Amino acid sequence: MREGVLTDVAGLIVFVLICLIAAAVGGKATVGSVRTWYPGLRKPAWNPPARLFGPVWSVLYLMMAFAAWRVWLTRDATEVRSELGLFGAQLVLNVLWSVVFFGLRRPGLALLDIAILVCFARRVGGGGHAIMGHQRSIGLSPIALVSGPNRANRRREIVGTVQLRDATHLP
């Protein structure tokens, strides 16, 4: 193999490891509550079975790694640094949601994380950023990733009578 190909493969491995570590941190925060606390929450009828979350999110994290790697391959230092910084921030917000919602059992605070993540994804996705273009090219919509699967986090669907506008006043 050429040296460039080895560097490219090593880069892919690094991005996969970063994303798998993020998934593991989120999974560690999730595992206890998913068996005890989460089943007792009121959820919408369209809520997927719990057994699907692990495999689906693992695939999503791998796809995010691939998208970040594709951006890294451009090797334009200024642009790549900016793009991968945005990617890192999005990854942290994704992990933070699992920690806050499942680990701390704070749906209201997790809702705030989702709101920030949606705004972030809209800003990044709408700005023509390369990483979001690569996510779209492999079938990922940043907005769908953060708002679709997490729609169950909306306070009125979880606790019943609470309206979204009241969520900031709840623990």
Steps between C-alpha positions, in 0.01 A plus 500: 500500500601854435576724799202723414261207503633388840449852634145504361417164658654610831286814488186293449593279793552806721158645410331165556669468840399855600138433409495158665641651819226763487243224451646304791483802733138560399425130535651483847279789610197335341526134601372521858206731436386322186410197711360674806391861450429529127235223476284694749489816289198576286613475137331563165342208315765517226787453748724222359582192709788551743700217338547714186669799665843340550542369145348808336715747694811287440438522125433875525825559689690298238338707224600820682858368518495433127368850426769661719768288334381609154544864606842425650610352167482847341806597707431874466631579848297816562170363374549155653578643843180702497286216366636243742460744789132523411482123475659464844253744653209308347641172629533643853140624490382154391682331789388768743136424420541136604680599818238760595187311395589146609791550740364795696135425415435865419269513195453878529873564486536242222236693307722807523790294361281387209392859433864608485588200283216574256604866474860392456411247230285753316780758509764252389278321249379825348847649478624269228752340733680207343437255781127546477517456125674168555242398758227577248691306233478184711136555588531694825303815559643683803154631589342155474777353713441736787130570476343183367634233738491741791144620448398276790701732721237769465373556851131486414539151351700370795312640797162551337353833595807721494522732200833579330483861610500380862798266462751760617330513840532126564794304642 
